[in-house]
Amino acid sequence: MFSEKIEKAFGLMEQSIQLLQRSLDTSFLDAYIENGENIIDAYQVRVLDGVPDEQTVQQLKTIYQQLQAIELDSEEIRRLSQLILLKGNKAEPLQANHQLTPDSIGFLFVFLIEQLYNTKQSLKVLDIATGMGNLLLTVLLNLKLANFNVQGFGVDIDDTLLAVSATNNEWTQASIQLFHQDGLQDLLIDPVDVTISDLPIGFYPNDEKAAGFDSAAEDGHSYAHHLLMEQAMKYVKPDGYGLFLIPTNILETEQSSFFKNWLQKNVYLQGMIQLPDELFKSVQSRKSILIVQNKGVQSEQAKEVLVAKLGSLKDPAKVTQFFQQFETWKSSNLK
């Protein structure tokens, strides 16, 4: 259940975006970005060449006055933005690789990072395919609530998705630096402590670039999600972790041998957590969280690789059971 103030803010946000969408004759996402930028600019309505018109401007000012009076913390703003984006996606569906990562999965990433790191250390977190940024923002804001000193870095090639992420990051005042580029090109990012990503699934078209990766296919296009994992871990410190949302059948595909080649040469495969079937429409679309760790002085291959399946994210008892299973496994297998 969402609070009354979030429900009220949702209605006001929806009205303002619809007004901008009609006035600017633009897509939902572009109207969302425009609305967010107005809010960030002290709730001022931006007018260019007489657009939006004066009547719309006055309507927006009235809405913004009401919205500004609602006190929302950073996590409430993030949840509000997610609700609005989900509603917009129903009217203007996005391709599968551009969908928001659900909160239930984001909070699972938060739990895993809390277990793998401690609050005494500052954390730098990278998402190499951040999209609209809900996963990275969920992780950063909730780690901050857990008293971590955390900074984020996000990379994406899609400028519209990145603009959505930038808007939400600024509105929530999250410490996230974004890079507009192909995640498989050289990144101007210092080594981070942990990398996370809800990876886009598909083929990478640049075979010449892919050839420099251990996980590249010998012939034809390579899987982009294989290459992005390998690339992300290059920017993680020794002993640091990577947490990736990947297809559950990743070790069984026609390119799995190339992926296994990278795993064996470069990282420790520490665990795979299969997400509940209830989250996915088909067997083929099911996903898991892969846990890998860079080799280093403080790391070693787990005595027993974690292989777990979450029965449900809706049943608190089953979630608690998984948490206990993970904590038991960690104490027996990780340094």
C-alpha positions, 0 to 999 in steps of 0.5 A: 500500500502506498501512502496518501501523500504518494497517491496525491502526488501521483495524481498531480504528476500524472496531470502535469505530464499529460498537459505537457504531452498534449501541449508539446505534442511529444511522447510520454517519456519526453513529457516525463523528462520535461516535467522532471526538469521543471520540478528540479528547476524550482517548479518553474515552467520552461517555455520555448517559442510560446510552448507550452501556451499561457493557459497550460503554463497557468495550469502547470503552476497550479499543479506544481504549487500543490506538488511542492507542498507535499513533503517527500523523502528521496525514497518516496520520490523514487517510488513515485517516479517508478509508479508514473513510469509504469503507468506510462509504459502501459500506454506507450510500451517499451521494448523488453530491454528498456523495462524498469527493474521491479522494486522486489528485485532491486531490494534483493540486490540491496540485501546481497550487497549489505551481506557482502560488504560492511557499512564501515567502507565507502562503496562505489557502485557501477551499473554498465547498462543502467537504462532508466536507472531504477535498479541503481537508484533503488540500491543507492538510496536504500544502502544510504538508508542502511548507513553506507557511504555510497556513490553510483556510476551509470552507463547507457547508450540510449539518451532518452533512458539516460535523461529519465535516469538523470532527472530522477537522480537529481530530484532524489539528490542521489550521488550518481554520475552518468555516462552516455556511451556504449558500455563496451567502449572504454569507460572513464571510470576509476575501479569500483567496489561492486557492479550491478546490472539488469543486463539487456539480452541480445546480440552485440552488432560490432564483431570487431570490438567483441573479438577482444573479449574472452566471452566472445563467440568464435563466429557471428555476433556475440551475446551482449549480456556476456560481453557487458558482464566481462566489461563491467568486472574489468572496472571492479577492484580485486576481490570485488563483486558483480551482481547481474540479472541474467537469463536462468539458462545462461549456462545452457545456451549455444554460446555458453562455452564462451561465457564459461571460458571467461568465468574460468579465466577471470572470476570466481562464480560464487552463486546463482539465485533463481528468481520466482517463476511468478515474476515471468510470463514464460520459461524462456523469460525466467531470470536469475541473479548471478554472483561473481567475484574478482580474483584477489588476495582476499578472495577464493572460490567458494567451497560450495557454489550457492545454487538457490531458488526463491520460492516467492517474493510475495511470501515473507516466510519464504523470503526470510528462509532465503535470507537465512540460507544465504547468511549460512552459506556466506559464513561457510564459504566466503572469506 
